[in-house]
């Protein structure tokens, strides 16, 4: 999947979760990605985060420690 598409998807979830208190939004975003994103998508997300997270909303970056990082391919 393209990085642009993953950024868009992660940011859409973040925008929804930003309506909640911060800690609840972080947990909700991480939970959604953990439950519904396959390891390949999460691996690509972490590649972007590790490269500085350009384009990702702050809530995505805040949730990263709670998102399960898949093993390297």
C-alpha positions in Angstrom: 0.0 0.0 0.0 1.3 3.5 -0.8 2.6 5.6 2.1 0.1 8.4 1.1 -2.8 6.0 1.5 -1.6 4.8 4.9 -1.1 8.4 6.1 -4.6 9.3 4.9 -6.1 6.2 6.7 -4.2 6.8 10.0 -5.0 10.5 9.9 -8.8 9.8 9.4 -8.8 7.6 12.5 -6.9 10.2 14.4 -9.3 13.0 13.4 -12.2 10.9 14.7 -10.3 10.1 18.0 -9.4 13.7 18.5 -13.0 14.4 19.6 -12.3 12.3 22.7 -10.1 13.1 25.7 -6.4 12.7 24.7 -5.7 9.5 26.5 -8.9 7.9 25.3 -8.1 9.0 21.8 -4.6 7.5 21.9 -5.9 4.2 23.2 -8.7 4.1 20.7 -6.5 4.9 17.7 -3.9 2.3 18.8 -6.6 -0.3 19.5 -8.2 0.3 16.0 -4.9 -0.1 14.2 -4.0 -3.2 16.3 -7.3 -4.8 15.6 -7.8 -4.0 12.0 -4.5 -3.3 10.3 -2.5 -6.3 9.1 1.1 -6.6 10.1 2.3 -5.4 6.7 0.4 -2.1 7.1 1.6 -1.6 10.6 5.2 -2.3 9.5 4.9 0.4 6.8 3.4 2.8 9.4 6.4 2.3 11.7 8.8 2.8 8.8 7.1 6.3 8.3 7.2 7.0 12.0 10.8 5.9 12.4 11.6 8.3 9.4 10.1 11.2 11.3 6.4 10.8 10.8 6.0 13.5 8.2 2.3 14.0 7.3 1.0 12.1 10.3 -1.2 13.8 12.9 0.3 14.2 16.4 -2.3 11.7 17.8 -0.9 9.0 15.5 2.6 9.7 16.8 1.4 9.7 20.4 -0.4 6.4 19.9 2.7 4.7 18.3 4.0 3.2 21.6 0.7 1.4 22.1 0.6 0.0 18.5 2.0 -3.5 18.1 5.2 -3.3 16.0 5.4 -6.3 13.7 8.6 -8.3 13.3 10.8 -7.2 10.4 9.9 -8.8 7.1 
